[in-house]
């Protein structure tokens, strides 16, 4: 009634005794930063009293004139709105809770668990809270957000995160000074019309500092004490209504892809371990193979030196003794002819020995050395004949190397091709080619003789099938091209890639022995190949 009188009289003064109370830091209606001086404080007090007078008059009019129907109801609505504006913002909030002892610069860890029925479907889940002064909010161990203004409420939409089962709410609050408290309200609406409410009350637990994993703990521990209610909603020193409602970002469940699952990571680690183990084993075998190859080359060099220094010198001495003995005998003696044949055979053995030394010596593994040797051999072999030899050797051949088995097989094939040309072709000219195309080697022996019919070759009748078989065993190929009256061409093809990876394949399975080729089967395959040509 006093407010009505003041409003009617238009009094613009306010009692001096209420100004200190209006200027207090914990005033629930008028924050201190809005009250700049005594004049503003008086004006705010006056308008507050006038609002109260309007409310009282509205109630009196509603009681005095109840028969006015719709007008009366409108007056009641205006009166209720003036008496309790924005009432929905505080619906579902609990009490202000904290620890039993309140301190400045204090950290308080509050914990609460709740359960959603197994077969329930969550329609909506909303959470509103604030802390005097700061907080960090966790749901099932996941951080949802932070706040630092106790005069405002923070609104969270937890609908995507709430599912049937047990959940844990954890709040890590901090009080800078003076009063401290947390107010909290969670409302979960289910599809069957039921509601689950979680409010801040004494059922919350206070977690001592220093404990780990408390944010997602499903059950409270015995050392966690119940929370203490500091004040009810609307009681001093806190507000009745918040100054603002802050809508926080909506979070969604963390999507776990299959490569983030434990079984996939364990499987990947096992696969990586197996691959690393296999790689280390392979590297060890390759290192061992390289060492064995080095030792083999050293042994080949030693054998070559021993043959040259020991066996070669003794055969040479044998030839010299034979020649001395032959010179001491009369020219008409039969023994002289026999000693001459022995000396000649010894010289042939020395020539064969030189070839063996060339094949055994690892210094002759380069293709350049091979080219020089076979060209010299072809020139020496064709010197007693009337066949003119032309050499076409690629200069890039010096960059390639050939192992002992390849060189031996290729040399035997070239010898067989030269021998056939001299014996059967009746040629007057022979072309000897050595060409390199990348990592591929081509060696060809071609004459301009009378040629022959490939279909008329009898198995085992010539050495051509043996040439094909030797090259196939070394991973190469031999192509024989001939027609009657158009000469013959024997072409050897070697791929350094196949020669390189072939030892590695057998290295992976050292206990496995390559199957010996069937001569008849190889002869049949060679005849079919030649027939197709």
C-alpha positions in Angstrom: 0.0 0.0 0.0 2.9 2.3 0.7 4.0 1.8 -2.9 0.6 2.7 -4.1 0.6 5.9 -2.1 4.2 6.8 -3.4 3.1 6.1 -7.0 -0.1 8.3 -6.6 1.8 11.1 -4.9 4.6 10.9 -7.4 7.3 10.9 -4.7 10.7 10.8 -6.2 12.6 10.4 -3.0 13.7 7.1 -1.4 14.7 6.5 2.2 18.4 6.9 2.7 18.7 3.8 4.8 18.0 1.4 1.8 20.8 2.7 -0.4 23.7 0.8 1.3 21.6 -2.4 0.9 21.0 -1.7 -2.8 24.7 -1.1 -3.4 25.8 -4.4 -1.8 27.8 -6.8 -4.1 25.3 -9.7 -3.5 22.1 -7.7 -4.2 19.8 -10.1 -6.0 17.9 -7.4 -8.0 20.3 -4.6 -8.7 24.0 -5.5 -9.6 26.5 -3.1 -8.3 27.8 -2.2 -11.7 24.4 -0.7 -12.6 24.2 1.6 -9.6 26.5 4.4 -10.4 25.4 7.0 -7.8 22.7 7.8 -5.3 20.5 9.5 -7.8 20.3 6.4 -10.1 19.7 4.2 -7.0 16.8 6.4 -5.9 15.3 6.3 -9.4 15.5 2.5 -9.6 14.0 2.2 -6.1 11.1 4.4 -7.2 10.3 2.4 -10.3 10.5 -0.7 -8.3 7.9 0.5 -5.9 5.7 1.7 -8.8 5.8 -1.8 -10.4 4.7 -3.2 -7.1 1.8 -0.8 -6.9 0.7 -1.8 -10.4 0.7 -5.5 -9.4 -1.3 -4.8 -6.2 -3.9 -2.7 -8.1 -4.2 -5.5 -10.8 -5.0 -8.1 -8.1 -7.5 -5.8 -6.4 -9.3 -5.2 -9.7 -9.5 -8.9 -10.4 -11.1 -9.5 -7.0 -13.5 -6.6 -7.1 -14.8 -7.1 -10.7 -14.9 -10.9 -11.2 -17.9 -10.7 -13.5 -16.1 -9.0 -16.4 -15.1 -12.4 -17.9 -12.4 -12.1 -20.5 -11.2 -8.7 -19.2 -10.8 -10.2 -15.7 -8.7 -13.1 -17.1 -6.5 -10.7 -19.0 -5.9 -8.6 -15.9 -4.9 -11.8 -14.0 -2.5 -12.8 -16.8 -0.8 -9.3 -16.8 -0.5 -9.5 -13.0 1.1 -12.9 -13.0 3.5 -11.9 -15.7 4.5 -8.8 -13.8 5.0 -10.8 -10.5 7.0 -13.7 -11.9 8.6 -13.0 -15.4 10.6 -15.8 -17.2 9.7 -18.4 -14.7 10.5 -21.3 -17.0 14.2 -20.6 -16.9 14.6 -21.9 -13.4 12.2 -24.8 -13.7 13.9 -28.1 -12.6 16.8 -26.4 -10.8 17.8 -27.8 -7.4 19.6 -26.1 -4.5 23.0 -24.3 -4.2 25.4 -27.1 -3.0 29.0 -27.1 -2.1 31.4 -28.7 0.4 30.8 -28.4 4.1 33.8 -26.0 4.4 33.9 -23.0 2.1 37.3 -21.5 1.3 38.7 -18.9 -1.0 40.5 -20.3 -4.1 38.9 -23.6 -3.4 38.3 -26.4 -5.9 35.3 -28.6 -5.4 34.7 -31.9 -7.3 31.0 -32.9 -7.4 29.9 -36.3 -8.7 26.4 -37.8 -9.4 25.2 -40.8 -11.3 21.8 -41.7 -12.7 20.3 -44.4 -14.8 17.9 -44.4 -17.8 15.7 -47.5 -18.2 16.9 -50.1 -20.6 14.0 -50.1 -23.0 13.4 -46.3 -22.8 13.7 -44.0 -25.7 15.0 -40.5 -24.9 12.9 -37.8 -26.6 14.7 -34.8 -25.1 17.4 -34.2 -22.4 18.1 -30.6 -21.2 20.6 -29.5 -18.6 20.9 -26.1 -16.9 23.5 -25.1 -14.4 25.9 -22.5 -13.1 28.6 -22.3 -10.5 29.9 -19.5 -8.3 32.5 -18.9 -9.8 33.8 -21.3 -12.5 33.2 -24.9 -13.5 34.0 -27.7 -16.0 31.2 -30.1 -16.8 31.8 -33.8 -17.7 29.4 -36.5 -18.9 30.7 -40.1 -18.7 34.2 -38.8 -18.6 33.8 -36.5 -21.6 34.1 -32.8 -21.2 30.9 -30.9 -22.3 31.7 -27.3 -21.6 32.9 -24.6 -19.2 31.4 -21.5 -17.6 32.6 -18.6 -15.4 29.6 -16.4 -14.7 27.5 -17.3 -11.7 24.8 -14.6 -12.5 23.9 -16.5 -15.8 22.6 -20.0 -16.5 24.2 -22.3 -19.1 21.9 -24.5 -21.1 23.0 -27.8 -22.6 21.1 -30.1 -25.0 22.2 -33.6 -24.1 19.7 -35.5 -26.3 22.3 -37.0 -28.6 24.4 -38.1 -25.7 21.9 -39.7 -23.3 21.1 -43.4 -24.0 19.6 -46.2 -21.9 22.0 -47.2 -19.2 24.0 -45.7 -16.4 25.5 -42.3 -16.8 27.8 -40.1 -14.7 27.7 -36.4 -14.2 30.9 -34.7 -12.9 31.5 -31.1 -12.2 34.9 -29.6 -11.3 34.0 -26.2 -9.7 36.3 -23.4 -8.5 35.5 -20.6 -6.0 37.7 -17.5 -6.2 36.4 -15.8 -3.0 33.4 -15.2 -0.7 30.3 -17.3 -1.4 30.5 -20.6 -3.3 27.9 -22.9 -4.7 26.6 -24.9 -7.7 23.0 -25.1 -8.9 22.1 -27.8 -11.3 19.0 -29.3 -13.1 18.8 -32.1 -15.7 15.4 -33.1 -17.2 15.1 -36.2 -19.4 11.8 -36.8 -21.3 11.1 -40.3 -22.4 8.8 -41.5 -25.1 6.4 -43.1 -22.7 5.6 -39.8 -21.0 7.8 -40.4 -18.0 10.4 -37.9 -16.8 13.8 -38.3 -15.1 15.0 -35.3 -13.1 18.5 -34.9 -11.6 18.8 -31.8 -9.4 21.6 -30.5 -7.2 20.9 -31.7 -3.7 22.5 -33.7 -0.8 22.6 -36.9 -3.0 25.6 -35.5 -4.8 29.0 -36.6 -3.6 32.2 -34.6 -3.0 35.3 -36.2 -4.4 38.6 -35.5 -2.6 41.3 -33.9 -4.7 44.0 -36.0 -6.2 41.8 -39.0 -7.2 42.1 -40.2 -10.8 39.3 -41.4 -13.1 36.5 -40.0 -10.9 34.9 -38.2 -13.9 33.7 -41.5 -15.3 33.4 -43.7 -12.2 30.2 -45.7 -12.2 29.9 -46.1 -8.4 30.8 -43.7 -5.6 33.6 -44.6 -3.2 33.3 -44.7 0.6 35.6 -41.7 1.0 33.2 -39.5 -1.1 31.1 -37.4 1.3 27.6 -36.1 0.6 27.3 -32.5 -0.6 26.1 -29.7 1.6 23.1 -27.5 0.7 24.3 -23.9 1.0 20.9 -22.2 0.1 17.7 -22.9 -1.8 16.8 -21.4 -5.2 16.1 -17.7 -4.8 17.7 -17.3 -1.4 20.3 -14.8 -0.6 23.1 -14.1 -1.5 22.3 -15.6 -5.0 19.7 -14.5 -7.6 16.1 -15.4 -7.9 16.2 -15.1 -11.6 19.3 -15.3 -13.8 20.5 -12.3 -15.8 20.9 -14.4 -19.0 20.5 -17.9 -20.5 23.5 -19.1 -22.5 22.8 -21.8 -25.1 25.9 -24.0 -25.3 26.9 -25.9 -28.4 25.2 -29.3 -28.9 27.7 -32.2 -28.8 27.2 -35.6 -30.5 28.6 -39.0 -29.7 32.2 -39.6 -30.8 32.1 -41.8 -33.9 34.6 -44.6 -33.7 35.8 -45.9 -37.1 36.9 -49.4 -37.6 40.6 -48.4 -37.8 40.2 -46.8 -34.3 39.0 -50.0 -32.7 41.2 -52.1 -30.5 40.9 -55.3 -32.5 42.0 -53.5 -35.7 45.0 -51.9 -34.0 46.1 -55.1 -32.4 45.7 -56.9 -35.8 47.7 -54.2 -37.5 50.4 -54.4 -34.9 50.6 -58.2 -35.4 50.8 -57.8 -39.1 53.5 -55.2 -38.8 55.4 -57.4 -36.4 55.2 -60.3 -38.9 56.3 -58.2 -41.8 59.2 -56.7 -39.8 60.3 -60.2 -38.7 60.1 -61.5 -42.2 62.0 -58.5 -43.5 64.7 -58.9 -40.9 64.9 -62.6 -41.7 65.2 -61.8 -45.4 67.8 -59.2 -44.8 69.8 -61.6 -42.7 69.6 -64.3 -45.4 70.6 -61.7 -48.1 73.5 -60.7 -46.0 74.5 -64.3 -45.5 74.1 -65.0 -49.2 76.2 -62.0 -50.0 78.9 -63.2 -47.6 78.7 -66.7 -49.1 79.0 -65.2 -52.6 82.1 -63.2 -51.5 83.6 -66.4 -50.0 82.8 -68.3 -53.2 84.5 -65.7 -55.3 87.6 -65.8 -53.1 87.6 -69.6 -53.3 87.2 -69.4 -57.1 90.2 -67.0 -57.3 92.2 -69.4 -55.1 91.4 -72.4 -57.3 92.2 -70.4 -60.4 95.6 -69.5 -59.0 96.3 -73.0 -57.8 95.4 -74.5 -61.2 97.5 -71.9 -63.1 100.5 -72.1 -60.8 100.5 -75.8 -60.0 98.7 -77.8 -62.6 99.6 -75.5 -65.5 103.3 -75.4 -64.6 103.5 -79.2 -64.3 101.8 -79.9 -67.7 104.2 -77.3 -69.2 107.1 -79.2 -67.7 105.6 -82.5 -69.0 105.6 -81.0 -72.5 109.2 -79.8 -72.2 110.4 -83.2 -71.0 108.6 -84.8 -73.9 110.2 -82.5 -76.4 113.6 -83.1 -74.8 113.1 -86.8 -75.0 111.9 -86.5 -78.5 115.0 -84.6 -79.6 117.3 -87.3 -78.2 115.8 -90.1 -80.3 116.6 -90.8 -83.9 114.2 -89.3 -86.4 113.3 -92.8 -87.7 112.4 -94.1 -84.3 108.8 -95.1 -83.6 109.0 -93.7 -80.0 109.6 -90.3 -81.4 106.1 -90.3 -83.0 104.5 -91.4 -79.8 106.3 -88.7 -77.8 105.1 -86.1 -80.4 101.5 -87.2 -79.9 101.9 -87.0 -76.1 103.2 -83.5 -76.4 100.4 -82.4 -78.6 97.8 -83.8 -76.2 99.5 -82.0 -73.4 99.3 -78.8 -75.3 95.6 -79.4 -75.9 95.1 -80.0 -72.2 96.8 -76.6 -71.5 94.4 -75.0 -74.0 91.4 -76.6 -72.2 92.9 -75.6 -68.9 93.1 -72.0 -70.0 89.4 -72.1 -70.7 88.6 -73.6 -67.3 90.7 -70.9 -65.7 88.8 -68.2 -67.6 85.5 -69.7 -66.4 86.6 -70.1 -62.8 88.3 -66.8 -62.3 85.7 -64.2 -60.8 87.6 -61.3 -62.5 86.2 -62.5 -65.8 82.5 -62.2 -64.8 82.1 -58.9 -66.6 80.4 -59.0 -70.0 83.2 -57.0 -71.5 85.7 -59.8 -70.6 83.2 -62.4 -71.9 82.9 -60.5 -75.2 86.7 -60.3 -75.6 87.1 -64.0 -74.9 84.4 -65.3 -77.2 85.5 -63.0 -80.0 89.0 -64.3 -79.7 87.8 -67.9 -79.5 85.6 -67.4 -82.7 88.5 -65.8 -84.6 90.9 -68.6 -83.6 88.3 -71.3 -84.3 87.5 -70.0 -87.8 91.1 -69.3 -88.8 91.7 -72.7 -90.4 88.4 -72.4 -92.4 87.4 -70.2 -95.4 84.6 -68.6 -93.4 85.0 -64.9 -92.9 83.8 -63.7 -89.4 82.3 -60.3 -88.8 81.9 -59.0 -85.2 79.1 -56.6 -84.1 79.6 -56.0 -80.4 77.8 -53.3 -78.4 80.0 -51.0 -76.4 77.5 -50.8 -73.6 78.0 -54.4 -72.7 80.8 -53.5 -70.3 78.3 -52.4 -67.7 76.7 -55.8 -67.2 78.0 -58.8 -65.3 77.3 -62.5 -65.7 77.7 -65.3 -63.2 79.6 -68.5 -63.7 76.6 -70.7 -64.7 75.4 -68.1 -67.2 78.8 -67.6 -68.8 79.4 -71.4 -69.0 76.0 -72.1 -70.6 76.4 -69.2 -73.1 79.9 -70.2 -74.0 78.9 -73.8 -74.7 76.0 -72.6 -76.8 78.3 -70.3 -78.9 80.7 -73.2 -79.4 78.0 -75.5 -80.5 76.7 -72.9 -83.0 80.2 -72.2 -84.4 80.9 -75.9 -84.7 77.6 -76.6 -86.6 78.3 -73.7 -89.0 81.7 -75.0 -89.8 80.7 -78.6 -90.2 77.3 -78.4 -91.9 76.5 -74.9 -93.3 79.0 -74.5 -96.1 78.8 -70.8 -95.4 81.3 -68.2 -96.6 80.5 -65.5 -94.1 79.5 -65.6 -90.4 78.2 -62.7 -88.3 78.8 -62.7 -84.5 76.6 -60.2 -82.6 76.5 -59.1 -78.9 73.8 -56.5 -78.2 72.4 -55.0 -75.0 68.9 -53.5 -74.7 68.6 -52.2 -71.1 69.0 -55.2 -68.9 68.5 -57.7 -71.7 71.4 -59.4 -73.5 71.3 -60.8 -77.0 74.0 -62.9 -78.5 73.5 -64.2 -82.1 75.5 -66.4 -84.5 74.3 -66.1 -88.1 75.7 -67.7 -91.3 74.8 -67.5 -94.9 75.0 -71.2 -95.5 72.6 -73.6 -97.0 70.3 -73.8 -94.0 68.0 -76.7 -93.1 64.4 -77.6 -92.3 63.6 -77.3 -88.6 60.8 -79.9 -88.8 63.2 -82.5 -90.0 65.4 -82.4 -86.9 65.6 -85.8 -85.2 65.7 -85.8 -81.4 69.2 -86.3 -80.2 70.5 -86.0 -83.8 72.2 -82.6 -83.3 73.4 -80.4 -80.4 70.8 -77.7 -81.1 68.4 -79.1 -78.6 71.1 -79.2 -75.9 71.7 -75.5 -76.5 68.0 -74.7 -76.0 67.9 -76.8 -72.8 71.0 -75.1 -71.3 69.5 -71.6 -71.9 66.1 -72.6 -70.4 67.9 -73.9 -67.3 69.5 -70.5 -66.8 66.2 -68.5 -67.2 67.0 -67.5 -70.8 65.9 -68.6 -74.2 67.4 -69.8 -77.5 65.7 -69.2 -80.8 66.8 -71.0 -83.9 65.7 -69.7 -87.3 66.6 -71.5 -90.5 65.2 -72.3 -93.9 66.8 -74.2 -96.8 69.0 -72.0 -98.9 68.7 -69.0 -96.4 71.3 -69.8 -93.8 70.8 -70.3 -90.1 70.6 -67.9 -87.1 71.0 -69.0 -83.5 69.9 -66.3 -81.1 70.5 -66.4 -77.3 68.4 -64.1 -75.1 69.2 -63.5 -71.4 67.3 -61.2 -69.0 69.3 -59.9 -66.1 66.1 -59.6 -64.0 65.3 -63.3 -64.2 68.9 -64.1 -63.5 69.0 -61.7 -60.6 65.8 -62.9 -58.8 66.3 -66.6 -59.5 68.9 -67.1 -56.7 66.7 -65.0 -54.4 63.7 -67.4 -54.9 65.8 -70.4 -53.9 67.2 -68.4 -51.0 63.8 -68.1 -49.4 63.5 -71.9 -49.5 67.0 -73.1 -48.9 66.0 -76.7 -48.2 64.2 -77.1 -51.5 66.3 -78.6 -54.3 65.3 -77.6 -57.8 63.8 -80.5 -59.8 66.1 -81.9 -62.5 64.7 -81.3 -66.0 63.6 -84.3 -68.0 65.8 -84.5 -71.1 63.0 -86.0 -73.2 60.5 -83.4 -72.1 62.9 -80.6 -72.8 63.7 -82.1 -76.2 60.0 -82.3 -77.1 59.4 -78.7 -76.0 62.4 -77.5 -78.0 61.2 -79.4 -81.1 57.7 -77.8 -80.7 59.3 -74.4 -80.3 61.4 -74.8 -83.3 58.5 -76.2 -85.3 56.5 -73.1 -84.5 59.3 -70.9 -85.8 
